[in-house]
Amino acid sequence: MSEGAFVPQSVLTCPLCGTTKTETMPTNACQFFYDCTGCGAVLRPKTGDCCVFCSYGTVPCPPIQLAGPDASCCT
């Protein structure tokens, strides 16, 4: 990803079953929960992460992408 480029989609990977799914990230809210379509597990952010996209996605959430890795989308 080039600096300043915004990527609206991320591929989430379930840490339990390995199912992957491309999802469009919300730009106006943090997504704290995600229901895995493979095993039904409810994913929650890892400690220190602001959302499921930052924990399990291929790219971080929009606020982190735009403001940098030290930003928080939940403040």
Stockholm file with secondary structure:
# STOCKHOLM 1.0

chainA/1-75         MSEGAFVPQSVLTCPLCGTTKTETMPTNACQFFYDCTGCGAVLRPKTGDCCVFCSYGTVPCPPIQLAGPDASCCT
#=GR chainA/1-75 SS CCTTCCCCEEEEECTTTCCEEEEECCSSSCCCCEECTTTCCEECCCTTCSSHHHHHSSSCCHHHHHHCTTCCTTC
#=GC SS_cons        CCTTCCCCEEEEECTTTCCEEEEECCSSSCCCCEECTTTCCEECCCTTCSSHHHHHSSSCCHHHHHHCTTCCTTC
//
